[in-house]
Amino acid sequence: MQEYHNIIMENRNSLKITGVNDIDKFSENIVVLSTIMGELVIKGEDLHVTTLDAQTKDFFMTGTVNSLSYSRSSVMDGPFKKIFR
C-alpha cells in the first residue's frame, strides 16, 4: 500500500494533512507532526488540533497558520544528541 502526504489549507484558518503518523508537540502557537515525509512544524496563533485518525493518518486543525516547515532529522537528533552536547 502506497502512502500519500498532502496538505490542504483553506484561508490560513484550517488544515487537512494526510500521511501523519503522530503529534509530537502542540500548543496554541506551534504544532509538530511526525509525517511520512519527515517532521512538519506548523506555527501560528490560536491553533487547535481537531482530529488525528490513526487508521487513515488524516489530521485536521484550525487556527491562524503563519508558517509550515519541514525539519531535517539526523542521527544526532536521537539518543546521541544528549551525549554529544
Secondary structure, DSSP 8 states (H G I E B T S, - for coil): ------EEEETTTEEEEESEEEEEEE-SSEEEEEETTEEEEEEEEEEEEEEEETTTTEEEEEEEEEEEEEE---GGGTTHHHHT-
